[in-house]
């Protein structure tokens, strides 16, 4: 669960950076 959460956070950050 922790690993999945960390991966989701990183993916969200990357998506935001790519979008922005």
Contact map, one row per residue, 1 for C-alpha under 8 A:
11111000000000000000
11111100000000000000
11111110000000000000
11111111000000000000
11111111100000000000
01111111110000000000
00111111111000000000
00011111111100000000
00001111111110000000
00000111111111000000
00000011111111100000
00000001111111110000
00000000111111111000
00000000011111111100
00000000001111111110
00000000000111111111
00000000000011111111
00000000000001111111
00000000000000111111
00000000000000011111
